[in-house]
Amino acid sequence: MPGRLHPGRLVAAQFAASAANQVLPAGLGAGAVSLRFLIRCGIPVAGAVTAVARPPCCPLPADS
């Protein structure tokens, strides 16, 4: 698992997710772009799906 994501690529992914949201309904575009970005950064599929699918009001416990 990578330590940190590159800030420039992260901002570019957020712009791409925003643009995809304009084309696809109900936030599917942003979710798909974010999922693809996380997987390409080396995060395992299960972790990427969890990060994209969980609601922001439910934080995950931090790793010890």
PEBELBEL-V879900 format. One record per residue. N is the residue number from 0. RES is the residue in one letter. PHI is phi in degrees with one decimal (none if undefined). Layout:
n:N res:RES phi:PHI
n:N res:RES phi:PHI
//
This chain:
n:0 res:M phi:none
n:1 res:P phi:-69.1
n:2 res:G phi:-72.9
n:3 res:R phi:-139.0
n:4 res:L phi:-92.2
n:5 res:H phi:-64.2
n:6 res:P phi:-59.6
n:7 res:G phi:-65.2
n:8 res:R phi:-67.7
n:9 res:L phi:-65.1
n:10 res:V phi:-64.5
n:11 res:A phi:-62.7
n:12 res:A phi:-65.7
n:13 res:Q phi:-67.9
n:14 res:F phi:-64.4
n:15 res:A phi:-64.3
n:16 res:A phi:-64.3
n:17 res:S phi:-64.8
n:18 res:A phi:-66.3
n:19 res:A phi:-66.4
n:20 res:N phi:-64.8
n:21 res:Q phi:-73.9
n:22 res:V phi:-99.2
n:23 res:L phi:-102.5
n:24 res:P phi:-79.1
n:25 res:A phi:53.6
n:26 res:G phi:75.3
n:27 res:L phi:-64.4
n:28 res:G phi:-63.2
n:29 res:A phi:-64.4
n:30 res:G phi:-63.2
n:31 res:A phi:-65.8
n:32 res:V phi:-65.8
n:33 res:S phi:-63.4
n:34 res:L phi:-61.7
n:35 res:R phi:-61.7
n:36 res:F phi:-61.2
n:37 res:L phi:-64.2
n:38 res:I phi:-64.9
n:39 res:R phi:-66.4
n:40 res:C phi:-82.6
n:41 res:G phi:99.9
n:42 res:I phi:-79.8
n:43 res:P phi:-58.4
n:44 res:V phi:-55.3
n:45 res:A phi:-61.3
n:46 res:G phi:-67.5
n:47 res:A phi:-66.1
n:48 res:V phi:-63.4
n:49 res:T phi:-62.7
n:50 res:A phi:-65.0
n:51 res:V phi:-81.3
n:52 res:A phi:-86.2
n:53 res:R phi:-72.9
n:54 res:P phi:-72.0
n:55 res:P phi:-61.5
n:56 res:C phi:-78.4
n:57 res:C phi:-119.6
n:58 res:P phi:-66.9
n:59 res:L phi:-83.8
n:60 res:P phi:-66.0
n:61 res:A phi:-74.0
n:62 res:D phi:-70.3
n:63 res:S phi:-89.1
//
